[in-house]
Amino acid sequence: MGQTNEQAQIAAFQEDKIVQEGIGHLRKLISMKSIFAQQIGLLEVATYLKNLFESAGAEVILDQSHTAPFVMARFAATVPNAKTLIFYNHYDTVPADSDQIWLKGQPFELTMDETHMYGRGVDDDKGHITARLSALQSYQAKNDGQLPVNVIFIMEGAEESASVDLDKYLVKYKDQLSGADLLIWEQGHRNALNQLEIAGGNKGIVTFDVSVQSAELDIHSSYGGVIDSASWYLLSGLQSLRSPDGRVLVDGLYDQVQEPNEQELALVEEFALTSPENLTEIYSLTLPTLLEERKAFLKRLYFEPSITIEGLSTGYLGQGVKTIIPAQASAKMEIRLVPDLDPQDVLDKVRKQLVKNGFDRVQVDFTLGIKSYRSDMTAPAIAKVIELAKKLTVDGVSVLPTSPGTGPMHTVFHALQVQIAGFGLGNANSRDHAGDENVKIADYYSHVQLIEELIASYE
């Protein structure tokens, strides 16, 4: 019996000297912690990338003007009047602390079994950096070092913390980056049907802290029937911002929402696999989803804002009982945004809504904000990627105009005015940000092949 496609890809992966050299670099990158939230290892990893890309023949800039160093590596085309292809990636990761369980090796070690690779950043996002560099090197090795297109890698170190200062770097290097034909986003996944997802946008976000101080000190709970508490007050205020079915109850918010067009709705209807049943199975939900009807569910997920309580803190949570009325309560909040919603404007509306609803004592403090972006999936450069992927992907492709997740796509598009498409080497269970983050070996190698073919398409 012959090999399956996955087995054939794994065998080719193991025999490919350029890819195996890249895996050696990936092993080193994963072992080097680079966590913006903890201010660990950013310059060290940026310097490693600078040296790696210089060794590969790129002209490299390592800019330390801001907290997270910015790395830009340029490979010049060997033909006149060549177009430019940009890869956007990030070298920072989320932490992997004791709150996460890793069964497949240690988080900051690249662990491999027969079919998968594991490690913090193997998918999000260090694995994409090494795979794409290997693809470029593979093309050059087969073509006497030639390149039909200028290729620029831009790599930031704060993506997991709202891409702090990325806009400043993009402005600084705008002249070198503007006019590109296409920008390939940091990552992407195959869905549960093993189709390669090609997405053209993402949601934005505004996060904020809310707090209430109801008294100078905690009060004996015998007064609970006559004295309000910070806890009840804050919970009531937050509840007033959301309907039972999850709609955001903030005046004027939906008036500014950019509605999806017919093509965008049709793409989601055809290719989106997420469903109430799917989420219930994946997360073992014990509460029902807020929407059950498919079209309404998908429209909310992809094209409408949502509000979430990320965490709550109030009162006594220690051992035993402490009969008090808490004097303080706080929460961390987020609202996911869609195109035409501005983070600061949305937060201003939230403040006004709380006052209107009778909760003027709730203090609202901005923490971070990113606008939303949605690509034109019919743009020629993106259409070319889709056709290439269809030819090279055994199980087909899934084309989505946006994703429910968040990233700095709007920041990049606003600065560079370049078409953006996102696809990558992840799978439906890559477990980004969780324990046992992983990619399939076959998917890693398939991504190398697709990027190599994308470069070749500019011949």
TIGU-644950 format. One record per residue (C-alpha): residue number from 1; residue in one letter; y, x, z. Coordinates in nm, 3 decimals, m for minus. Last residue first. Example, Ala and Ser with C-alpha at 12.3 -4.5 7.8 and 13.67 -1.06 7.14 Angstrom:
// residues 2
 num residu       y       x       z
   2      s  m0.106   1.367   0.714
   1      a  m0.450   1.230   0.780
//
This chain:
// residues 459
 num residu       y       x       z
 459      e   3.478   0.853  m1.264
 458      y   3.614   0.621  m0.994
 457      s   3.277   0.446  m0.952
 456      a   3.131   0.777  m0.835
 455      i   3.324   0.754  m0.508
 454      l   3.185   0.406  m0.451
 453      e   2.838   0.531  m0.537
 452      e   2.863   0.798  m0.268
 451      i   2.988   0.536  m0.022
 450      l   2.689   0.314  m0.105
 449      q   2.441   0.600  m0.066
 448      v   2.576   0.711   0.272
 447      h   2.570   0.350   0.388
 446      s   2.207   0.317   0.282
 445      y   2.128   0.627   0.489
 444      y   2.275   0.479   0.804
 443      d   2.106   0.146   0.732
 442      a   1.765   0.315   0.703
 441      i   1.819   0.496   1.033
 440      k   1.897   0.169   1.206
 439      v   2.205   0.181   1.424
 438      n   2.232   0.165   1.802
 437      e   2.430   0.097   2.117
 436      d   2.165   0.096   2.392
 435      g   2.397  m0.042   2.661
 434      a   2.698  m0.241   2.547
 433      h   3.028  m0.169   2.369
 432      d   2.855  m0.215   2.032
 431      r   2.508  m0.364   2.075
 430      s   2.384  m0.283   1.724
 429      n   2.193  m0.613   1.724
 428      a   2.298  m0.766   1.391
 427      n   2.303  m0.423   1.233
 426      g   2.560  m0.147   1.192
 425      l   2.603   0.082   0.892
 424      g   2.936  m0.029   0.755
 423      f   3.158  m0.271   0.574
 422      g   3.529  m0.349   0.594
 421      a   3.761  m0.399   0.298
 420      i   4.134  m0.332   0.292
 419      q   4.385  m0.352   0.005
 418      v   4.679  m0.117   0.061
 417      q   5.034  m0.200   0.169
 416      l   5.058   0.125   0.371
 415      a   5.251   0.042   0.688
 414      h   5.195  m0.333   0.709
 413      f   4.836  m0.291   0.593
 412      v   4.758  m0.037   0.866
 411      t   4.918  m0.236   1.147
 410      h   4.761  m0.559   1.017
 409      m   4.418  m0.397   1.019
 408      p   4.463  m0.279   1.380
 407      g   4.147  m0.437   1.518
 406      t   4.017  m0.768   1.647
 405      g   3.692  m0.959   1.606
 404      p   3.637  m1.305   1.460
 403      s   3.597  m1.153   1.112
 402      t   3.792  m1.221   0.796
 401      p   3.751  m1.315   0.430
 400      l   3.371  m1.294   0.460
 399      v   3.136  m1.176   0.187
 398      s   2.767  m1.159   0.280
 397      v   2.567  m0.922   0.065
 396      g   2.214  m0.902  m0.073
 395      d   1.877  m0.821   0.082
 394      v   1.805  m0.521  m0.140
 393      t   2.155  m0.377  m0.121
 392      l   2.243  m0.134  m0.400
 391      k   2.339  m0.367  m0.683
 390      k   2.509  m0.623  m0.458
 389      a   2.697  m0.346  m0.279
 388      l   2.840  m0.216  m0.604
 387      e   2.954  m0.566  m0.701
 386      i   3.123  m0.621  m0.364
 385      v   3.296  m0.284  m0.375
 384      k   3.432  m0.361  m0.722
 383      a   3.563  m0.699  m0.604
 382      i   3.750  m0.514  m0.327
 381      a   3.930  m0.288  m0.576
 380      p   3.996  m0.580  m0.813
 379      a   4.152  m0.810  m0.546
 378      t   3.945  m1.131  m0.518
 377      m   3.877  m1.081  m0.147
 376      d   4.248  m1.102  m0.072
 375      s   4.254  m0.953   0.277
 374      r   4.339  m1.126   0.608
 373      y   4.536  m0.964   0.889
 372      s   4.608  m1.054   1.252
 371      k   4.875  m0.903   1.475
 370      i   4.798  m0.675   1.770
 369      g   4.925  m0.712   2.126
 368      l   4.893  m0.539   2.462
 367      t   4.964  m0.587   2.833
 366      f   5.232  m0.858   2.859
 365      d   5.307  m0.990   3.207
 364      v   5.313  m1.359   3.305
 363      q   5.413  m1.459   3.661
 362      v   5.298  m1.812   3.750
 361      r   5.553  m1.975   3.980
 360      d   5.687  m2.197   3.698
 359      f   5.367  m2.401   3.692
 358      g   5.499  m2.750   3.625
 357      n   5.355  m2.804   3.278
 356      k   5.693  m2.726   3.118
 355      v   5.709  m2.397   3.311
 354      l   5.356  m2.306   3.199
 353      q   5.443  m2.400   2.843
 352      k   5.755  m2.184   2.841
 351      r   5.556  m1.880   2.953
 350      v   5.285  m1.948   2.694
 349      k   5.546  m1.985   2.419
 348      d   5.691  m1.646   2.512
 347      l   5.340  m1.503   2.492
 346      v   5.296  m1.642   2.142
 345      d   5.627  m1.491   2.035
 344      q   5.528  m1.152   2.175
 343      p   5.191  m1.151   1.996
 342      d   5.324  m1.278   1.659
 341      l   5.118  m1.549   1.489
 340      d   5.153  m1.549   1.110
 339      p   4.787  m1.457   1.051
 338      v   4.540  m1.550   1.328
 337      l   4.555  m1.461   1.697
 336      r   4.304  m1.430   1.978
 335      i   4.469  m1.519   2.310
 334      e   4.379  m1.308   2.610
 333      m   4.396  m1.330   2.987
 332      k   4.348  m1.116   3.296
 331      a   4.378  m1.314   3.615
 330      s   4.560  m1.307   3.945
 329      a   4.566  m1.484   4.279
 328      q   4.753  m1.413   4.601
 327      a   4.816  m1.600   4.926
 326      p   4.453  m1.703   4.962
 325      i   4.391  m2.000   5.196
 324      i   4.150  m1.849   5.446
 323      t   3.817  m1.909   5.619
 322      k   3.639  m1.576   5.585
 321      v   3.267  m1.621   5.543
 320      g   2.979  m1.377   5.503
 319      q   2.993  m1.060   5.297
 318      g   3.301  m0.992   5.089
 317      l   3.471  m1.205   4.825
 316      y   3.787  m1.305   5.009
 315      g   4.074  m1.449   4.808
 314      t   4.164  m1.407   4.446
 313      s   4.068  m1.216   4.131
 312      l   3.982  m1.367   3.794
 311      g   3.864  m1.203   3.470
 310      e   3.880  m1.230   3.092
 309      i   4.012  m1.588   3.089
 308      t   4.012  m1.678   2.721
 307      i   4.242  m1.852   2.474
 306      s   4.157  m1.914   2.109
 305      p   4.351  m1.905   1.783
 304      e   4.213  m2.059   1.462
 303      f   4.072  m1.921   1.136
 302      y   3.737  m1.753   1.197
 301      l   3.580  m1.911   1.506
 300      r   3.776  m2.236   1.499
 299      k   3.705  m2.295   1.129
 298      l   3.341  m2.203   1.180
 297      f   3.287  m2.455   1.462
 296      a   3.480  m2.730   1.283
 295      k   3.268  m2.681   0.972
 294      r   2.941  m2.666   1.166
 293      e   2.982  m2.961   1.407
 292      e   2.893  m2.839   1.758
 291      l   3.221  m2.732   1.916
 290      l   3.275  m2.614   2.274
 289      t   2.932  m2.452   2.297
 288      p   2.708  m2.601   2.564
 287      l   2.669  m2.424   2.900
 286      t   2.346  m2.240   2.986
 285      l   2.384  m1.988   2.706
 284      s   2.096  m1.744   2.658
 283      y   2.336  m1.503   2.483
 282      i   2.155  m1.461   2.151
 281      e   1.979  m1.800   2.156
 280      t   2.283  m2.008   2.248
 279      l   2.494  m1.812   2.001
 278      n   2.255  m1.889   1.715
 277      e   2.228  m2.257   1.807
 276      p   2.604  m2.299   1.816
 275      s   2.625  m2.121   1.479
 274      t   2.703  m1.775   1.343
 273      l   2.551  m1.723   1.000
 272      a   2.871  m1.710   0.796
 271      f   2.795  m1.666   0.425
 270      e   2.842  m1.991   0.238
 269      e   3.076  m2.188   0.468
 268      v   3.273  m1.871   0.542
 267      l   3.315  m1.799   0.174
 266      a   3.409  m2.161   0.098
 265      l   3.677  m2.168   0.368
 264      e   3.829  m1.850   0.229
 263      q   3.817  m1.985  m0.127
 262      e   3.979  m2.313  m0.026
 261      n   4.270  m2.145   0.150
 260      p   4.279  m2.072   0.522
 259      e   4.579  m2.209   0.717
 258      q   4.838  m1.963   0.838
 257      v   4.914  m2.075   1.195
 256      q   5.282  m2.124   1.271
 255      d   5.273  m2.497   1.358
 254      y   4.955  m2.428   1.557
 253      l   5.147  m2.255   1.835
 252      g   5.437  m2.499   1.855
 251      d   5.354  m2.627   2.203
 250      v   5.070  m2.443   2.377
 249      l   4.750  m2.636   2.445
 248      v   4.497  m2.396   2.293
 247      r   4.192  m2.589   2.172
 246      g   3.876  m2.513   2.370
 245      d   3.703  m2.853   2.362
 244      p   3.815  m2.939   2.717
 243      s   4.178  m2.864   2.620
 242      r   4.335  m2.535   2.719
 241      l   4.670  m2.428   2.865
 240      s   4.668  m2.675   3.156
 239      q   4.354  m2.511   3.288
 238      l   4.548  m2.189   3.336
 237      g   4.808  m2.360   3.552
 236      s   4.544  m2.542   3.755
 235      l   4.357  m2.220   3.817
 234      l   4.679  m2.044   3.921
 233      y   4.779  m2.316   4.166
 232      w   4.431  m2.352   4.309
 231      s   4.403  m1.979   4.381
 230      a   4.760  m1.925   4.500
 229      s   4.696  m2.188   4.761
 228      d   4.869  m2.521   4.829
 227      i   4.919  m2.625   5.189
 226      v   4.841  m2.973   5.329
 225      g   4.465  m3.020   5.297
 224      g   4.386  m2.652   5.318
 223      y   4.569  m2.611   5.651
 222      s   4.242  m2.548   5.836
 221      s   4.205  m2.266   5.584
 220      h   4.400  m2.022   5.800
 219      i   4.671  m1.866   5.585
 218      d   4.674  m1.543   5.383
 217      l   5.005  m1.360   5.399
 216      e   5.354  m1.362   5.246
 215      a   5.285  m1.691   5.070
 214      s   5.208  m1.837   4.726
 213      q   5.209  m1.519   4.517
 212      v   5.075  m1.606   4.173
 211      s   4.959  m1.378   3.894
 210      v   4.900  m1.370   3.519
 209      d   4.813  m1.059   3.321
 208      f   4.841  m1.050   2.944
 207      t   4.648  m0.984   2.627
 206      v   4.770  m1.071   2.278
 205      i   4.521  m1.050   1.997
 204      g   4.486  m1.029   1.622
 203      k   4.198  m1.161   1.420
 202      n   4.029  m0.964   1.148
 201      g   4.035  m0.904   0.776
 200      g   3.846  m0.849   0.456
 199      a   3.482  m0.848   0.554
 198      i   3.182  m0.717   0.362
 197      e   2.862  m0.802   0.547
 196      l   2.547  m0.636   0.419
 195      q   2.268  m0.891   0.429
 194      n   1.991  m0.816   0.677
 193      l   1.934  m1.190   0.732
 192      a   2.062  m1.150   1.091
 191      n   2.379  m0.987   0.957
 190      r   2.435  m0.632   0.843
 189      h   2.729  m0.474   1.014
 188      g   3.074  m0.327   0.969
 187      q   3.279  m0.016   1.039
 186      e   3.609   0.169   1.025
 185      w   3.772  m0.004   0.731
 184      i   3.760   0.119   0.373
 183      l   4.109   0.147   0.225
 182      l   4.157   0.086  m0.146
 181      d   4.368   0.192  m0.443
 180      a   4.608   0.405  m0.241
 179      g   4.980   0.380  m0.314
 178      s   5.096   0.490   0.029
 177      l   4.905   0.754   0.226
 176      q   5.099   1.077   0.173
 175      d   5.441   0.911   0.185
 174      k   5.338   0.705   0.487
 173      y   5.255   1.008   0.697
 172      k   5.515   0.961   0.971
 171      v   5.508   0.582   0.943
 170      l   5.132   0.585   0.982
 169      y   5.153   0.811   1.287
 168      k   5.404   0.580   1.455
 167      d   5.193   0.271   1.381
 166      l   4.892   0.441   1.538
 165      d   5.091   0.482   1.862
 164      v   4.843   0.285   2.078
 163      s   4.553   0.161   1.867
 162      a   4.491  m0.143   2.092
 161      s   4.294   0.054   2.351
 160      e   3.957   0.079   2.173
 159      e   4.141   0.206   1.866
 158      a   4.304   0.489   2.063
 157      g   4.182   0.812   1.906
 156      e   4.275   0.787   1.539
 155      m   4.098   0.914   1.230
 154      i   4.246   0.905   0.880
 153      f   4.012   1.027   0.608
 152      i   4.166   1.074   0.265
 151      v   3.973   1.089  m0.062
 150      n   4.150   1.161  m0.391
 149      v   3.930   1.032  m0.672
 148      p   3.707   1.179  m0.942
 147      l   3.585   1.463  m0.716
 146      q   3.420   1.785  m0.840
 145      g   3.221   2.031  m0.630
 144      d   2.972   2.101  m0.906
 143      n   2.883   1.734  m0.944
 142      k   2.563   1.684  m0.744
 141      a   2.690   1.880  m0.443
 140      q   3.025   1.702  m0.466
 139      y   2.861   1.361  m0.443
 138      s   2.653   1.470  m0.145
 137      q   2.960   1.611   0.028
 136      l   3.141   1.280  m0.011
 135      a   2.842   1.085   0.120
 134      s   2.800   1.326   0.412
 133      l   3.164   1.268   0.509
 132      r   3.104   0.895   0.502
 131      a   2.794   0.919   0.722
 130      t   2.965   1.158   0.968
 129      i   3.266   0.930   1.020
 128      h   3.061   0.611   1.027
 127      g   2.841   0.746   1.304
 126      k   3.148   0.819   1.517
 125      d   3.258   0.455   1.534
 124      d   3.143   0.229   1.688
 123      d   2.796   0.269   1.541
 122      v   2.668   0.591   1.698
 121      g   2.967   0.572   1.932
 120      r   2.772   0.565   2.257
 119      g   2.417   0.661   2.166
 118      y   2.104   0.535   1.991
 117      m   1.943   0.605   1.652
 116      h   1.676   0.372   1.518
 115      t   1.353   0.354   1.313
 114      e   1.099   0.609   1.437
 113      d   1.290   0.696   1.754
 112      m   1.619   0.878   1.788
 111      t   1.844   0.957   2.084
 110      l   2.193   1.098   2.038
 109      e   2.310   1.187   2.390
 108      f   2.619   1.045   2.554
 107      p   2.464   0.710   2.639
 106      q   2.141   0.855   2.784
 105      g   1.801   0.772   2.639
 104      k   1.693   0.432   2.512
 103      l   1.684   0.210   2.820
 102      w   2.057   0.220   2.886
 101      i   2.185  m0.025   3.146
 100      q   2.560  m0.070   3.174
  99      d   2.763  m0.103   3.498
  98      s   2.705   0.267   3.565
  97      d   2.958   0.369   3.304
  96      a   2.942   0.391   2.927
  95      p   3.311   0.396   2.840
  94      v   3.456   0.259   2.516
  93      t   3.476   0.502   2.229
  92      d   3.743   0.718   2.066
  91      y   3.684   0.884   1.728
  90      h   3.842   0.619   1.510
  89      n   3.799   0.554   1.140
  88      y   4.008   0.459   0.835
  87      f   3.869   0.583   0.505
  86      i   4.121   0.603   0.222
  85      l   4.054   0.611  m0.154
  84      t   4.322   0.746  m0.387
  83      k   4.351   0.717  m0.764
  82      a   4.341   1.017  m0.989
  81      n   4.628   1.103  m1.224
  80      p   4.469   1.436  m1.318
  79      v   4.108   1.524  m1.236
  78      t   3.977   1.749  m0.954
  77      a   4.059   1.499  m0.683
  76      a   4.198   1.637  m0.358
  75      f   4.008   1.598  m0.030
  74      r   4.252   1.510   0.247
  73      a   4.178   1.507   0.620
  72      m   4.413   1.330   0.862
  71      v   4.349   1.358   1.236
  70      f   4.569   1.185   1.493
  69      p   4.581   1.299   1.855
  68      a   4.581   1.026   2.122
  67      t   4.874   1.052   2.361
  66      h   5.137   1.109   2.093
  65      s   5.271   1.397   1.884
  64      q   4.933   1.572   1.879
  63      d   4.892   1.578   1.499
  62      l   4.587   1.749   1.354
  61      i   4.641   1.779   0.978
  60      v   4.354   1.878   0.754
  59      e   4.321   1.997   0.393
  58      a   3.956   1.931   0.326
  57      g   3.691   2.178   0.218
  56      a   3.391   2.073   0.429
  55      s   3.469   2.348   0.681
  54      e   3.817   2.199   0.713
  53      f   3.657   1.863   0.783
  52      l   3.444   1.997   1.068
  51      n   3.723   2.208   1.217
  50      k   3.959   1.912   1.232
  49      l   3.681   1.690   1.365
  48      y   3.611   1.932   1.650
  47      t   3.984   1.946   1.726
  46      a   4.001   1.566   1.746
  45      v   3.699   1.573   1.976
  44      e   3.859   1.821   2.215
  43      l   4.197   1.652   2.196
  42      l   4.055   1.316   2.301
  41      g   3.816   1.440   2.569
  40      i   3.887   1.198   2.850
  39      q   4.201   0.994   2.906
  38      q   4.002   0.722   3.087
  37      a   4.108   0.435   2.861
  36      f   4.126   0.677   2.567
  35      i   3.761   0.772   2.592
  34      s   3.637   1.074   2.398
  33      k   3.314   1.199   2.556
  32      m   3.157   1.483   2.360
  31      s   2.778   1.439   2.341
  30      i   2.828   1.174   2.071
  29      l   3.026   1.420   1.860
  28      k   2.760   1.692   1.892
  27      r   2.478   1.462   1.781
  26      l   2.698   1.336   1.499
  25      h   2.751   1.695   1.385
  24      g   2.375   1.750   1.374
  23      i   2.339   1.418   1.197
  22      g   2.577   1.549   0.931
  21      e   2.349   1.847   0.872
  20      q   2.065   1.601   0.835
  19      v   2.267   1.409   0.576
  18      i   2.328   1.723   0.372
  17      k   1.963   1.828   0.392
  16      d   1.825   1.492   0.279
  15      e   1.451   1.493   0.358
  14      q   1.469   1.287   0.677
  13      f   1.705   1.033   0.525
  12      a   1.481   0.999   0.218
  11      a   1.184   0.921   0.443
  10      i   1.388   0.669   0.641
   9      q   1.506   0.505   0.319
   8      a   1.150   0.477   0.190
   7      q   1.034   0.326   0.518
   6      e   1.314   0.069   0.506
   5      n   1.237  m0.019   0.144
   4      t   0.875  m0.072   0.236
   3      q   0.633   0.202   0.139
   2      g   0.346   0.134  m0.094
   1      m   0.000   0.000   0.000
//
